[in-house]
Amino acid sequence: MQILIDNPVIFCYSVNTMQRYQEDKVRIQCTDNNQYVDAVIVSRNQFGILMILANGDIRLTFKKKPNKNLYVASKGGYEFVYNPTQ
């Protein structure tokens, strides 16, 4: 998959089919330093959400917290949280 940023919309191209489809751009929070960063949702299923940071260099796999509308991922010792209702 190839990610192209075409402000303000981000498009992804499937390498196999070269089909273009629009992805959701969201903001996620790093709970360790209380900063927000832009990310792109690549895929989602009933168990979690796969995202990449908007610059495309870090992939995060968010797992849904039981009984909450909250998703949590960790990478490099940092914890990231995504709340789809915000």
N, C-alpha and C positions, 0 to 999 in steps of 0.2 A: 504494500500500500504506500502510496506517495501522498504527502500532505502539502498542499499549496495554500498559502494565506493570501487571500484576495480581499482586502479590507472592504467592508466590515464583515464579510462572510468568509468562512473557511470551507474549502471544498476538499474532498478526498477522492483519489482516483485508485480504483482497484487495478493492481499491476496486471492481473490475469485478463480482465475484460476491458480495462480502460473506461469503465462506466463512471460517470461523475455523479456524486451524491453529496448533499449538504449535511454537515454534522453539527451537533449542538455545541456551542461555545458556552462554558460555564466558569464560575469562580469557585475555587476551592481554598480552604483555610489551612495553614500550617499551625497546628496547636502549640508547637514548641516556641515559636517566636511571634505568634498572633499576626502573621502577614497573610495577605490574600494573593493568589496567583491565578492567571487565566489558564484554562485547560480545554481540551477538545474531547468529547465523548466519541470513542471509536466504536465500541459495541457495548451492549447491555443484555443481561439475561435475568432470570429470577433470583440468582445468587449474588450478583454484583455488577459492577460497571468497570470497563477498561477505558482509561483516559491517557492522553499524552499531554504534556505541557504545551502551551501554545507555540513555543519555539521548536518543539518537536524532538527534543533530546532526551526526555525522561518519560518513561511509561509507568503508570500507576494502576494497580488492580485494587479497586475498592470493593470491600465486602459489606453487605447489609447487616446492620446491627439488629438482632432479634427484637421484635415488638417496638421498633422505633423507625422513623423515616430518616435514617442517618446512615451514611456510608463512610467507612474508615479504611485508609491505606497507610502503609509505612514504607519508607525508602531512605536508605542512608542514615538511619537513626532518627529520622523525623517522622512525625505522625501528621497525616493530612485528613481532613474531614470535608465531606460534601453533603450539604443539606438541600435536596431538590425543591423544598418549599420556599427557599430564600431567593 
